Amino acid sequence: MSRKKKELTPEEAGQNAPQAETTAAVAEADAAETIQALSNDVERLNSELESTRAKMDEYLQGWHRALADFSNYKRRIERDQAAANQAAAGNIIKRYLDVVDDLDRALKNRPQDGEGASWANGIELIYRKLLTILDAEAVKVIEAEGKEFDPAMHEAISMETSSEVSSGYVIGVIQQGYTLGDKVLRPARVRVAR
Protein backbone atom coordinates (compact mmCIF):
# COMPACT_ATOMS: atom_id res chain seq x y z
CA MET A 1 0.00 0.00 0.00
CA SER A 2 1.38 3.11 -0.96
CA ARG A 3 0.76 6.12 0.91
CA LYS A 4 0.16 9.17 -0.95
CA LYS A 5 1.38 12.45 0.31
CA LYS A 6 -1.36 14.76 1.08
CA GLU A 7 -1.17 17.91 -0.82
CA LEU A 8 -2.07 21.03 0.90
CA THR A 9 -4.70 23.20 -0.44
CA PRO A 10 -3.81 26.79 -1.06
CA GLU A 11 -5.80 27.79 1.97
CA GLU A 12 -3.96 25.33 4.22
CA ALA A 13 -0.60 26.39 2.83
CA GLY A 14 -1.44 30.00 3.56
CA GLN A 15 -2.22 29.20 7.15
CA ASN A 16 1.13 27.38 7.79
CA ALA A 17 3.23 30.04 6.07
CA PRO A 18 2.77 32.74 8.73
CA GLN A 19 3.60 30.17 11.41
CA ALA A 20 6.89 29.24 9.65
CA GLU A 21 7.70 32.88 9.08
CA THR A 22 7.06 33.66 12.75
CA THR A 23 9.36 30.82 13.89
CA ALA A 24 12.11 31.98 11.49
CA ALA A 25 11.68 35.58 12.64
CA VAL A 26 11.95 34.55 16.29
CA ALA A 27 15.08 32.49 15.58
CA GLU A 28 16.56 35.36 13.61
CA ALA A 29 15.76 37.83 16.42
CA ASP A 30 17.36 35.50 18.98
CA ALA A 31 20.46 35.19 16.82
CA ALA A 32 20.64 38.98 16.40
CA GLU A 33 20.24 39.41 20.17
CA THR A 34 23.02 36.90 20.84
CA ILE A 35 25.29 38.58 18.30
CA GLN A 36 24.54 41.98 19.83
CA ALA A 37 25.27 40.65 23.34
CA LEU A 38 28.55 39.10 22.16
CA SER A 39 29.44 42.31 20.36
CA ASN A 40 28.76 44.29 23.55
CA ASP A 41 30.90 41.83 25.55
CA VAL A 42 33.76 42.16 23.03
CA GLU A 43 33.54 45.97 23.18
CA ARG A 44 33.48 45.89 27.00
CA LEU A 45 36.47 43.50 27.09
CA ASN A 46 38.37 45.64 24.57
CA SER A 47 37.64 48.72 26.69
CA GLU A 48 38.86 46.92 29.84
CA LEU A 49 41.96 45.74 27.96
CA GLU A 50 42.78 49.29 26.83
CA SER A 51 42.21 50.59 30.35
CA THR A 52 44.46 47.86 31.78
CA ARG A 53 47.15 48.60 29.18
CA ALA A 54 47.01 52.32 30.02
CA LYS A 55 47.41 51.52 33.74
CA MET A 56 50.24 49.12 32.93
CA ASP A 57 52.03 51.81 30.89
CA GLU A 58 51.49 54.33 33.70
CA TYR A 59 52.87 51.91 36.31
CA LEU A 60 55.79 50.97 34.07
CA GLN A 61 56.68 54.64 33.51
CA GLY A 62 56.38 55.26 37.25
CA TRP A 63 58.67 52.33 37.92
CA HIS A 64 61.21 53.63 35.39
CA ARG A 65 61.07 57.11 36.99
CA ALA A 66 61.52 55.62 40.46
CA LEU A 67 64.47 53.54 39.22
CA ALA A 68 66.06 56.59 37.59
CA ASP A 69 65.46 58.67 40.73
CA PHE A 70 67.08 55.98 42.85
CA SER A 71 70.09 55.77 40.51
CA ASN A 72 70.46 59.57 40.63
CA TYR A 73 70.10 59.52 44.43
CA LYS A 74 72.74 56.81 44.71
CA ARG A 75 75.18 58.72 42.47
CA ARG A 76 74.51 61.95 44.38
CA ILE A 77 75.17 60.23 47.72
CA GLU A 78 78.39 58.68 46.40
CA ARG A 79 79.49 62.05 45.00
CA ASP A 80 78.61 63.82 48.28
CA GLN A 81 80.49 61.19 50.30
CA ALA A 82 83.54 61.51 48.05
CA ALA A 83 83.40 65.31 48.37
CA ALA A 84 83.02 65.06 52.16
CA ASN A 85 85.96 62.64 52.36
CA GLN A 86 88.07 64.92 50.18
CA ALA A 87 87.09 67.96 52.27
CA ALA A 88 87.99 66.14 55.50
CA ALA A 89 91.30 64.99 54.03
CA GLY A 90 91.92 68.52 52.75
CA ASN A 91 91.33 70.02 56.19
CA ILE A 92 93.77 67.60 57.78
CA ILE A 93 96.38 68.05 55.07
CA LYS A 94 96.16 71.87 55.31
CA ARG A 95 97.43 71.62 58.88
CA TYR A 96 100.54 69.80 57.71
CA LEU A 97 101.29 72.32 54.96
CA ASP A 98 102.50 74.81 57.58
CA VAL A 99 104.90 72.15 58.86
CA VAL A 100 106.14 71.58 55.30
CA ASP A 101 106.71 75.34 54.94
CA ASP A 102 108.65 75.47 58.23
CA LEU A 103 110.83 72.50 57.22
CA ASP A 104 111.45 74.08 53.81
CA ARG A 105 112.55 77.38 55.40
CA ALA A 106 114.77 75.53 57.89
CA LEU A 107 116.45 73.56 55.12
CA LYS A 108 117.15 76.71 53.09
CA ASN A 109 119.19 78.01 56.05
CA ARG A 110 120.82 74.72 57.01
CA PRO A 111 124.32 74.51 58.42
CA GLN A 112 126.83 73.19 55.90
CA ASP A 113 129.38 71.60 58.24
CA GLY A 114 129.80 70.06 61.67
CA GLU A 115 127.14 68.34 63.73
CA GLY A 116 124.53 70.79 62.45
CA ALA A 117 124.98 69.40 58.90
CA SER A 118 124.26 65.83 60.10
CA TRP A 119 121.22 67.06 61.97
CA ALA A 120 120.02 68.97 58.86
CA ASN A 121 120.40 65.79 56.76
CA GLY A 122 118.05 64.01 59.17
CA ILE A 123 115.56 66.87 58.95
CA GLU A 124 115.76 66.69 55.16
CA LEU A 125 114.88 62.97 55.26
CA ILE A 126 111.82 63.78 57.39
CA TYR A 127 110.90 66.57 54.94
CA ARG A 128 111.17 64.21 51.93
CA LYS A 129 109.10 61.56 53.71
CA LEU A 130 106.38 64.13 54.42
CA LEU A 131 106.41 65.22 50.75
CA THR A 132 106.13 61.56 49.67
CA ILE A 133 103.11 61.08 51.93
CA LEU A 134 101.47 64.22 50.52
CA ASP A 135 102.21 63.04 46.97
CA ALA A 136 100.60 59.66 47.73
CA GLU A 137 97.47 61.56 48.85
CA ALA A 138 97.36 63.36 45.45
CA VAL A 139 98.58 66.66 46.93
CA LYS A 140 100.46 68.57 44.24
CA VAL A 141 102.48 71.78 44.34
CA ILE A 142 100.99 74.63 42.30
CA GLU A 143 103.60 75.66 39.75
CA ALA A 144 103.57 79.44 39.88
CA GLU A 145 106.95 80.99 39.10
CA GLY A 146 107.04 82.36 35.54
CA LYS A 147 103.40 81.40 34.95
CA GLU A 148 100.58 83.79 34.13
CA PHE A 149 98.74 84.99 37.24
CA ASP A 150 95.58 82.93 37.83
CA PRO A 151 93.35 84.21 40.65
CA ALA A 152 91.95 80.70 41.13
CA MET A 153 95.43 79.31 41.85
CA HIS A 154 97.42 82.31 43.06
CA GLU A 155 97.07 85.01 45.70
CA ALA A 156 98.86 88.23 44.76
CA ILE A 157 100.82 89.65 47.67
CA SER A 158 102.40 92.48 45.70
CA MET A 159 102.55 94.01 42.22
CA GLU A 160 106.05 94.99 41.13
CA THR A 161 107.58 96.53 38.07
CA SER A 162 109.86 94.05 36.29
CA SER A 163 111.90 94.32 33.13
CA GLU A 164 112.52 90.55 33.02
CA VAL A 165 108.93 89.30 33.34
CA SER A 166 105.88 90.36 31.31
CA SER A 167 103.00 92.12 32.98
CA GLY A 168 100.52 89.75 34.63
CA TYR A 169 103.09 87.00 35.18
CA VAL A 170 104.41 85.69 38.50
CA ILE A 171 107.82 87.08 39.50
CA GLY A 172 108.33 85.01 42.63
CA VAL A 173 106.61 82.70 45.10
CA ILE A 174 106.34 83.86 48.72
CA GLN A 175 104.48 80.76 49.97
CA GLN A 176 103.95 77.55 47.99
CA GLY A 177 100.39 76.63 46.98
CA TYR A 178 98.93 73.12 46.87
CA THR A 179 96.05 71.26 45.24
CA LEU A 180 94.26 68.10 46.28
CA GLY A 181 92.98 66.49 43.11
CA ASP A 182 91.31 69.36 41.24
CA LYS A 183 90.61 71.40 44.39
CA VAL A 184 92.93 74.18 45.60
CA LEU A 185 93.95 73.49 49.20
CA ARG A 186 95.93 76.66 49.52
CA PRO A 187 96.64 79.20 46.77
CA ALA A 188 100.24 80.14 46.10
CA ARG A 189 101.14 83.54 47.52
CA VAL A 190 103.03 85.32 44.77
CA ARG A 191 104.58 88.55 43.57
CA VAL A 192 103.17 89.63 40.21
CA ALA A 193 104.75 91.76 37.49
CA ARG A 194 103.00 95.01 36.66
Disulfide bonds with the S-S distance in Angstrom:
none
